[in-house]
Amino acid sequence: MNRFIRKKIMTGVLLAIAAAASMAHAQRPAPDLILSNGKIITVDERFEIAQAVAIRGDRIVAVGTNQEIAQLAGPNTRKMDLKGKSVIPGLIDNHMHLLRGGTTWKYEVRLDGVPSRKQALELLSARAKEVGPGGWVYTMGGFAREQFADDPKPFTREELDKAFPNNPVALQESYYRMAVNSQAAKLMGIDDKSTGDVGQGGIGRIAAKLPTVGKDDIEASSLGMIKDMNRWGLTTFGVPGCEADLVEMYRKWEGQNRLNVRVFCIDGAGTGNTAEQVDKALPGIAKMKLFQGDNYIDEIFYGEGVYGKLSDPMFLLKSDPKPEDLVQWRRIAMAVAAAGMPLHVHTELHDTINAFLDQIEAINQEHPVKNLRWVLAHMNQVNEEQLDRMKKLGLYLALHPWTVINGGIMHSVYGDDAYDLPQLATIQNSGIMWGFGTDGTRANQIPPFNVLYFAVTGKMVGGTKVVRQTISREDALIAYTRRNAFFVFQEDNLGAIQPGKLADLLVLDRDYLTVPAEQIKDIKPLITMVGGRIVYDSTAEVKTSRLAAKQSN
């Protein structure tokens, strides 16, 4: 074959390839929405940065340069000019009591991220004015007074009586202490000895006396909570304790295209605190069916409690897991392993971590757990030796740092040891799969940029340095996105801005990767998207508030 013929054949082949590509492009549906002229922080495996992203339906179809993505547009494609703003994947909290949170959200004053006592009192006063005389003013969680840089002293009954003479007031701090005024004390049937630093169990019982919403208000309360979650940049949750009636409500919203978060449930079989209760519960474990839902609502883990007596309080100085209780714990966990189910278990204090690892190592001899996706959760006291044991078993770590708001409490309980609770760099460098959560809404604060600030600076809300070990802002973001997608069994759908994944993303008011570290806590989403839908738009809220102000005048 001479050179001329070969050249003609090659030309024909190239033309055929070009024609096929052109035809394929013409046949491919155009995207519904293109975001361009931005800094797209994809958080993919290479942590690539792009300029534009195209979305069709609820999924991302392309990521690339402005020019590459612009070529995909059709006549009906909507376009959003990012004007240089950065975009990150929607943030995922791997452990939050979301559904329970809706039962009180309407009544709560949230002090998450509030850095001063002055501002906190202003918010509480605004609530008192809103509800009028006799109306409840309370916090159910989200703060500890040590976060107030201007004045972290205790709230006294006299102070609260003077500030709120016409309202019952109760301020619950991280299941560790509660301050009340006289009206609240009378209504709740408590005295001076019932509050203060009494620990998780005592405060939990007292907090249960605060009012919750009724069936007529649960929808509005929960939808208001979800709106706040979207405003903070949260789009997906691992959720311990999914009560059936609340799940039904969320499924109704999904059917109406009104569900603006994704909910992945962590539920158990009610194994109780006695051997007899375990006997009754064991047959039900084998009958449990996970993964019957979809990418909005599903049940994915057995957890979070395995055996009630071995659920450590947050701020206990030292745990003492009893052999007889560990026998019951192993019976339940063995049944979970035999059923081939994932496990996500409350694991907090040092000795309890060791005890649980002993049990899992024994279980692993009969039922290997490596591919079951077993997760130890909370884990503020985990150390390098325990991480090594976890890696050998194929376990994973859901980290919920109490110190973000509870640095003062942690240092008062554990002294200088608290500077290593948690050992962030040790966890990151261990190579174990891990991700961030909060254990909100009561035991901790919620906004994820406060956690990211803590991870990068070692500082709690209010600016006090409380831990020694920090990690890079890239690793912290990965732990809130791509890694957490794994923790909710959505690694193929969520956690990165990539073609084929669901279009959950945030447009930020400043660049997470370059803003001074001290400003990470101040980053705010301008737009939050879930499945390609804009579920929060700060500009729309500003316009609405301005319109309301004009109408009131």
Steps between C-alpha positions, in 0.01 A plus 500: 500500500656829390530810718216684317247221562602470866457874540151489347398213727628681810320816396179304456536336840560833671202656325283206603610532863432874495159446345412235758610729783300786355194277463537372854526855630193599300302204636605553861241708690620846596551577867224674693746724684858616453704668774804675354775752576559347841754305701354150510673312784404151386643303798548209263787256552743747341343804671470669161390860454269583207321810370155373413251221561197382304192343660215307340213384716642415842850406383824659388570426134826686441776689681770699324608833361257777417548435128451123525179528702357790297502279189249268667231766542172475317236767433324428830807462721497738796832666579640622830806726498692424819711814463804329646326342799616162624282191493536188716296179533205503740622430854412172670467446877553129566319502837225741601172441681317693229148362529494545878627855453180593320294425811644806679643723226203736490547583870880509516738793503807374316830644620716294261810700415399802710833633633381742772274501803366839390379360169356191670293712739378711210375187321333370815334840558375506142340161557333621822355795311380272221316252726369758748450469876483141621655356184794264528852616417747213488804346336498125453866491401753645257708706741710507816569824686877464457452600136414855611830685461366813673366331815488122554381508863200285604145622448353547849136470592502860621640621169241311298215613731603860449548472123181298443242588768203389291620176338623158608861465380715184482846482344620143436873468427628183332323261740743623767330789675181700496416849624137590577314796639242470777202469268659213310608328822142508628348373176759222470479399866872538564711670766850644518652155547351375173710720275865589460771256392304179555600301192319366198250272671371755749470785253337272246224417746449868583503609135227245427265721703524784248207538259505335158283570198173315455378316193352821357838677508751224429503561124559874526764451770687235300484695174636806682785289632580365153506855364761589762703190411502607134598852605801352681594297191382157613328277246537142630492331841563169668212497748484292819146438620261519205152471652254343258242780508766764431650296217153479348476880515836537326395249232187705439716806440720300264192401298403867482854602393530700824768299679814714492739266684598135476440277801683171560378327813698324772260282701512203734273238649439640849734265682462671838712458813449141612580153372126425481444801274786385280341152480180656367679730255739254336246328269401840362853585391510229236167622364608862458514615139730786405538680166134494404484872425650742248756779485280732708392271784638162594593284800868409479647402839424309816570741789572732665466321833579131527447442872366783713731459799804553277404839353757732660400854601703771329700642790554203729859500628544125456278214388484156659334254261390198703573147370137396539387799292760429233358146472164649404664753266678217321180296466331785318800595286552133413143483374555814293814345347325168436228688314766671288388846606692826530543636854534859621557500875531764774862467623651776708741443788846340484427184698171446318677524163742229611218282635298527178808419291557189715145388426522575129828310471325196653197541273730532200626145562151363427356765269757716321394863520745654253248548221197577716581871544509509880544848642605617845340840565592805713854377581648815655741291708629263232881462489755365254503145636121476481503640146741225400270234648207653313686497170590133539130420551389714207302741722417865433487811718222760522654789694278743693728753672340626820770764538353727230282656773590292805870581523452660841310201635753255353793684659326521837433124497818364336756775568782534249411160351213683331753659261513157332124438489477429214838431340402629157836467326554151643162390366566658159850352471387152608349436157170387652180601322340770716251785472354787701166519678363696793257285700271806499251640561521483882845369595694726265477792262406448134646749244771317304723801439555523876630142491719572198641807679571286807672230290731750330579731796445285811271773636148468639216744436610826662863458393665313791768250397383165639682223308858458385455295185349651187461392136505674164188672373496259204497193726233659721275566199550146369387372842174699467429398139659211312584295810157557653332385179658163580355515853145525360559242223477768232858514374376444143249786528630766738809665646665644187411716202540244222301387195238245600473609861200670654505878472529587869725805527561834669592838357704676771540866586882459513764252393541223756847412371653849519308697763706562818455207738339725760219573253408139420236508776343807334451341155135496396327324213338739254318215327437141608390244241362150558446282196534798268232698686584826674380440856661807656578834336634775724426769241134398490483520879645853496245612241215346704612670822531837323151459353357414842669807649349724230153353555524550877589864448 
